[in-house]
Amino acid sequence: MTYAAIGIVGTGFVADLYMRSFATFPELKVVVATDIDRARLASFCAHWRVRPANSLQEMLTGGGPDSPDLILNLTNPASHFEVSRACIEAGKHVYSEKPLATDMNSARELCALAESKGLMLASAPCSVLGEAAQKLWLAIRRNEIGKVRLVYAELDDDFVPRAPYRRWLSEAGSPWPFRDEFTVGCTLEHAGYYLTWLMAMFGTIEKVIAASANLVPDKLGHGIQTAPDFSCATLFFRSGTVARLSCSIIAPHNHSIRIIGDDGILEVNEAWNNEAAVRVRRRFVFRRKLVNSPITKRVKINRVTHPKVKRWGAAAMNFALGPAEMLLALNESRPSRLSAGFALHLNEVTLAIQGGGGVHVMQTSCPPIEPMPWALARAS
C-alpha cells in the first residue's frame, strides 16, 4: 500500500491524540518518532508500534522507504522554533503544534526559511478544516443571517488550577503537561481554535485591543512564574466585522461562538467537536417587539465530509486534518490551505492577545483560505 510517511518529534500527551486521528487516514502513516525523554519515547512507540529514533538528527538524516515526508513538531512550545528550523534546514515539510514560535521574529524567520527552500510550513490548530467550522462558514457564505456585524467567542475551561490534572494520562501513559500549560498559558494554547475560524471567514485582522491577567499566579508554587490565565480581546477585521474573544482556565466551561448578523444569529456550542451542531436563530418583529426566535434551524452538509474520531477527554477533533491537507496539497502540487502566512498571522494575533498590552496594530495579513471541497455553497 502506498502511504505518506510522517515523523513525530515529541511523544507527550498530545501525540496520542494525533495517533488516534491518523488511524482514520489509512493513506497516512507515522513511521518514526523521537523524544528527549527516553522512557516516554519507549512507551509511545511500544503502544503505537512506531519505530523510535535516538535523536532528531537521526530522524532527519535517515534514508530508506520510511524516511518521513512531513515532520510533526509536538515538542514543548519553547522548543518549537529550534526544532522546526532544524527540520526545515534538513529539507522537511513541517506541521507544528501551536504556537508556531513564542516570538514574532522567530516565527518570521521560520516562514522565510521555509519559503526559501520551497517547503510547506503550517501550525495547529486544524479544526478550521473540520465539519463544524465549515458548516458555520457555509452559512455565512449563503447569507443565512445577513451581513455579519459582531462575533462573541468564548474559550473558558473551568477552574483548571483546582482540577485533578495530575491524574490525567494519555493512552500511552503520558501525563498532561500541566507545567507547560500553566507557563505557556491558555491563550497561546487555545485562542487559535476560534481565531483560525474567524480568519478563514473574515480575513485579515487589522487591530487587536487586548487585556490579560494572571488571576492565580501561584499555580505551580515555589515562585515559578506562570502565564496569564485570563485574556479578553476585541478584534477588528479589515472586512468590517468585529469580534470579542475571551480565554480562561478560571471561568465555567464555555466553548461557544455566536455570529451576529442583521437577520439573525449563528450559534455553535462546542469548539472542540468536529460534529458540533451549527444553528441559525432568526430575528423577527412580533407586535412591537424585536424577537430572537426560540426555535433554531440546523445547518447541514449532505455529503461525506471527513473522517471523525470518537470523543477522548474534552475533545472530539480529528487532529490529522492539518497534516492530511498539507500532504494532499503536496500531492496535487497546490498551496496548502494551512499556509505559512496563515500561521504567521495567527501567531501575531495570539501573541498580541496574550501580551494584553492594549492596542496592537497588526503587521501581518491573512492570506485567503479556500473552503473544503465538500463544503461548497451547493451543499444543503
Buried (B, 14 or more C-beta within 10 A) or exposed (E): EEEBBBBBBBBBBBBBBBBBBBBBBEEBBBBBBBBBEEEBBBBBBEBBEBBBBEEBEEBBEBEEEEBBBBBBBBBBBEBBBBBBBBBBEBEBBBBBBBBBBBEBEBBBBBBEBBBEBEBBBBBBBBBBBBBBBBBBBBBBEEEBBEEBEEBBBBBBBBBBBEBEBEEBEBBBBBBBBBBBBBBBBBBBBBBBBBBBBBBBBBBBBEBBBBBBBBBBBEBBEEEEEBBBBBBBBBBBBBEEBBBBBBBBBBBEEBBBBBBBBEEBBBBBBBBBBBBBBBBBBBBEEEEEEEEEBEEBBEBEBEEEBBBBBEEBEBBBBBBBBBBBBBBBBBEEEEBBBBBBBBBBBBBBBBBBBBBBEEEBEBEBBBBEBEBBEEBBEEBE
